[in-house]
Amino acid sequence: MPRNSTPKKKIPESEADESAELATAFALASDGELYFTFESAPPPGRAVFVGYALRSDEVRKFGVGGLLLWALVQTLALGSDGCIYVREGFIDPEGRDVFRGFAATPEEAARAAEELHRVASNVVVEVFARKRAAA
């Protein structure tokens, strides 16, 4: 089991059919997993992370050190939307963005890293091209 003591939650078939409000496309969690969002049912047998976003005032209150300590005992995930998600059951979900995602296979995680690298490089090229054009 990973260093976090909370087991990864499996979503029952009946709940997996519910349409979820998705706040982000993927999240990198402190348990070392990359989670992709799902709209209907996650692939069979995949670990699932359901979390709720911390508010900006909470992030400031905890600070980097506090969040790192929290991540040692409880799974936190950084979403591609910039939000920090806390596993459900550990904070009041009322009014918070929700993330529901399934764990990527090692192959999927490698492919996602390749795509992110490609996209990030294109963004950098575009930013510099616009800066040169504006000068």
N, C-alpha and C positions, 0 to 999 in steps of 0.2 A: 504494500500500500504506500502511496506517496507520503511525503512528510506531513501533510495536513491530515488530521485525524478524522475529518468528516468524509464518509464514503461518497462517491459520485452517485448522483441520483439517476435512476432509470425512469423514464416517463412511461406510464401504463398506456396501452393501446387506446383506451377511451379518451385519455387526456391528450394524446398525441394528435388526435383528429381536430382538436380545437385550433382555430386560427389565432395566432399570437401577434400582439403588437410588437414590432421589431424596431429597436432603436439603433441598431448597428448591424453591419454585415459579418463581423468576426470579432473575437476577443481572445487575447492572450492571457492565460490565467496563471496564478502563482503556483498551481499544481504542475506546471510545465506543459500543459495541454493548450493547443490552439482549438478554439471552438467556432464552428460556423453556425449561423442562424438557420432556422428551419421554419417553414410556414405550415406544413401539415404534419407529417410524421418523420422523425429522424430515421436514418438507416438502422436496420435491426442490429441490436447488440452494441450500439455505440453509447458511451457514457454521455450524460447530458448535464449541462450547467445551466441553472436558472438563477439569475441574480437581479438585484435592484440597484439602480444608480445612486451613488452618494451625491448629495447636493454640494455646491461649491463651498458653502460655509462649513460643511462637515469636513471637506478635504482640507481646507485651510486650518481648521481646528486641530485635526490629527497631525498635519504636517507630514513630510516625507518619512521621518523616523517612525512616527506612530503608525503610518500605513504599512511600512515595511515590517514592523513588529506584528501588526495584525495579520499580515499575509503569512507569517510563520505558523500561525495557529488556525487560520481560517482562509479559505480560498477567496482571493480577490481576483478580478479580471479587468484588464484595460481594454476597453472597446475601441474599435476603429473610429468611433465618433468622439473619442477623447474622454468619455465617462469612465469612472471606476465603478465596477459592479461588485456587490457583495452577495455571496450565496444566500438564496432565500432562506428565511427563518431566523436571520440574525439582525435584521433591521425591519422597521415598519415599512411595508411596501406602498402605503397610501400615497398617491400622487407622484410616484417615482417612475422613471423609465424602466422598462423591463428588458432583459436580454435572455433569450432561450436559445441555446446552441448545443450542437452535438460535437463530440471530439473528432478531430481530423485524424486520419491514418498518417503514419510517417510520410508516405508518398504524397498525400494531399497537402500536408504541411510544407513539404519541400517545393511542391508546385506553386503554392500560395506565396512562398518566399521569393521564388523566381519572378512571379508576376508583380509583386510589390516592388522588387528591385527594378524591373523594367519600367513600371509606371513612375516610380520616384525619379529615375534618371530622365525620363521624358519631361517631367514637371520642372526639374532643374534647368534643362535646356531651354524650355519655353520661358521661364522666368528671366533667364539671362538674355534671351533674344528680345523680350519686351523691354528690358532695361536699356539695351543698346539702342533699340528703335526710339525710345523716349529721349535719349540723350542728344 
